[in-house]
Amino acid sequence: MKKMRCLVAVLLMGALTGSSMAYTPPTDDQIAGVLADHSQLNVLLQGANPDQAAAVVAQALAKLDQANLPAGSKSQTAALLYTRALLLSGESAPQMAGSLASQVKPEVLPVLSAATAIAVGSSEGSVFAAIAKAAGSNAAVVDAITAAAANPASALGEDSVALVQQLVIELRGVAAPVIPPPATAPMNLVPPIVPQGTQTPAPPVAGAYANQ
């Protein structure tokens, strides 16, 4: 019996050690790969706690900041990276967002705020509070965060908003994020994607009744 208890204890310790070692910090090449394909975050963030997930995104955003790209491309990439990480974080989303917000430049915070508004379908909640906390007493940044939450297109542009919306719909189709109220929003608050250059078809018009 004593040997059996020792064996169970060893197995339990092995299981705990294995789960704690599940997360592996990404290499520089993997971070570069994330910038080219943000879906790679799905693998890189496996087993990561909120701070570790935020660190991965922060590394990617730091490398993005050094890239020779237009400002619009940078904000679009940042929004997509952040949104994926936010939704993958589930109920730990506020902790991940707050940790990330404390590691990035102030001018990135409105981008995070705009993407959050699209992801949760609201302009308030615990994720926004975590982002705003990183702004501290900088009134200009706080105002920019609030404006971006109320009107995401003002910080991202219409094209980037559509891409973030599409990503949110794709990820929520697999597993909806669990974000503490009041940030949780039903799926119908996320606008559907309307491809550029197309128009929403008009509802059918009923034909005339017989003998009318």
C-alpha positions in Angstrom: 0.0 0.0 0.0 2.9 2.3 0.9 4.5 1.7 -2.5 1.2 2.4 -4.2 0.9 5.7 -2.4 4.4 6.7 -3.4 3.7 5.8 -7.0 0.5 7.9 -7.1 2.4 10.8 -5.5 5.1 10.5 -8.2 2.5 10.4 -11.0 0.7 13.5 -9.6 4.0 15.4 -9.3 4.8 14.4 -12.9 1.4 15.6 -14.1 1.8 18.9 -12.3 5.3 19.4 -13.6 4.1 18.5 -17.2 1.3 21.0 -17.1 3.6 23.8 -15.8 6.1 23.1 -18.6 3.4 23.1 -21.3 4.2 26.7 -22.2 7.5 27.3 -24.1 8.6 30.9 -24.7 8.8 31.6 -28.5 12.0 32.1 -30.4 12.7 35.2 -32.4 11.9 33.3 -35.6 8.5 32.3 -34.1 7.8 35.9 -33.2 8.6 37.0 -36.8 6.3 34.2 -38.0 3.5 35.6 -35.9 3.8 39.0 -37.6 3.4 37.2 -40.9 0.5 35.0 -39.7 -1.2 35.9 -36.5 -3.0 32.5 -36.4 0.4 31.1 -35.1 -0.5 32.6 -31.8 -2.9 29.6 -31.3 0.1 27.4 -30.8 2.5 29.8 -29.2 0.0 30.7 -26.4 -0.8 27.1 -25.5 -0.3 26.7 -21.7 0.6 30.4 -21.3 -0.7 32.3 -18.3 -2.0 35.9 -18.9 1.4 37.5 -18.3 3.1 35.1 -20.6 0.6 35.6 -23.3 0.9 39.4 -23.0 4.7 39.1 -23.2 4.5 37.2 -26.4 2.2 39.8 -28.0 4.4 42.6 -26.6 7.5 41.1 -28.2 5.6 40.9 -31.5 4.5 44.5 -31.2 8.0 45.6 -30.4 9.3 43.9 -33.5 6.4 45.4 -35.5 7.3 48.9 -34.3 10.8 48.5 -35.8 9.5 47.4 -39.2 9.5 49.7 -42.1 5.7 49.8 -42.6 3.0 52.5 -43.0 1.3 53.4 -39.7 -2.0 52.0 -40.9 -0.4 48.6 -41.5 1.2 48.6 -38.1 -2.1 49.4 -36.3 -4.0 46.8 -38.3 -1.4 44.1 -37.5 -1.4 45.1 -33.8 -5.1 45.0 -33.6 -5.3 41.5 -35.1 -2.6 40.1 -32.9 -4.1 41.6 -29.8 -7.7 40.5 -30.7 -6.6 36.9 -31.2 -4.7 36.9 -27.9 -7.6 38.5 -26.1 -10.1 35.9 -27.3 -7.7 33.0 -26.7 -7.3 34.3 -23.1 -10.9 33.6 -22.2 -11.8 34.7 -18.7 -8.2 35.8 -18.2 -8.7 38.5 -20.9 -8.6 41.5 -18.5 -5.4 40.3 -16.9 -3.8 39.7 -20.3 -4.9 43.0 -21.6 -3.7 44.9 -18.6 -0.3 43.2 -18.6 0.1 44.0 -22.3 -1.1 47.6 -22.0 1.6 48.2 -19.4 4.3 46.9 -21.8 3.5 48.9 -25.0 3.8 52.5 -26.0 1.0 54.9 -25.0 0.1 55.4 -28.7 -0.8 51.7 -29.0 -3.4 51.8 -26.2 -6.2 53.3 -28.5 -5.6 50.5 -30.9 -6.1 48.0 -28.1 -9.2 49.8 -26.9 -10.7 49.9 -30.4 -10.1 46.2 -31.0 -11.5 45.4 -27.5 -14.7 47.3 -28.4 -15.1 45.1 -31.5 -14.3 41.9 -29.7 -16.6 42.3 -26.7 -19.3 44.4 -28.5 -19.2 47.1 -25.9 -17.3 50.2 -25.0 -17.0 49.5 -21.3 -16.0 46.7 -19.0 -13.1 45.1 -17.1 -10.9 44.9 -20.2 -11.2 48.6 -20.8 -10.5 49.3 -17.2 -7.3 47.3 -17.4 -6.2 49.2 -20.5 -7.1 52.6 -19.0 -5.1 51.8 -15.9 -2.0 51.5 -17.9 -2.6 55.1 -19.2 -2.4 56.4 -15.6 -2.9 60.1 -15.3 -2.2 60.9 -18.9 -5.4 62.6 -19.8 -4.7 62.8 -23.5 -4.2 59.0 -23.7 -7.3 58.3 -21.6 -9.3 60.5 -23.9 -7.9 58.7 -26.9 -8.7 55.3 -25.4 -12.3 56.4 -24.7 -12.7 57.8 -28.2 -11.4 54.6 -29.8 -13.7 52.5 -27.7 -16.7 54.6 -28.8 -15.7 54.7 -32.4 -13.2 51.9 -33.4 -12.9 53.2 -36.9 -11.3 56.4 -35.6 -8.3 54.5 -34.4 -8.2 51.6 -36.9 -9.9 52.7 -40.1 -12.8 51.0 -41.8 -10.8 48.3 -43.5 -9.0 47.2 -40.3 -12.3 47.2 -38.4 -13.8 44.8 -40.9 -10.8 42.5 -40.6 -11.0 42.5 -36.8 -14.8 41.8 -37.0 -14.1 38.9 -39.3 -11.5 37.5 -36.9 -13.9 37.8 -33.9 -16.6 36.0 -35.8 -14.3 33.2 -36.8 -12.9 32.7 -33.3 -16.3 33.0 -31.6 -17.6 30.4 -34.0 -15.3 27.9 -32.3 -15.4 29.1 -28.7 -17.0 32.3 -27.4 -14.7 34.3 -25.0 -15.8 34.3 -21.4 -15.1 37.8 -20.2 -16.6 38.9 -16.8 -19.6 41.3 -17.1 -20.3 43.9 -18.2 -17.8 43.3 -21.0 -19.5 40.1 -22.2 -21.7 40.7 -25.2 -24.0 38.5 -27.2 -22.9 37.5 -30.7 -25.5 39.7 -32.4 -23.7 42.8 -31.2 -20.8 42.0 -33.5 -21.7 43.5 -36.9 -21.6 41.0 -39.8 -19.0 41.4 -42.5 -20.1 43.0 -45.8 -17.5 42.6 -48.5 -16.2 45.8 -50.1 -18.0 46.8 -53.2 -21.2 44.8 -52.5 -24.5 45.9 -51.2 -26.8 44.3 -48.8 -29.7 42.9 -50.8 -33.1 44.5 -50.3 -35.8 42.4 -48.6 -38.2 40.7 -51.1 -41.3 42.6 -52.0 -44.5 40.7 -51.8 -46.4 40.3 -55.0 -49.9 41.5 -55.6 -52.7 39.4 -54.2 -55.1 37.7 -56.6 -58.1 39.8 -57.6 -56.4 42.9 -56.1 
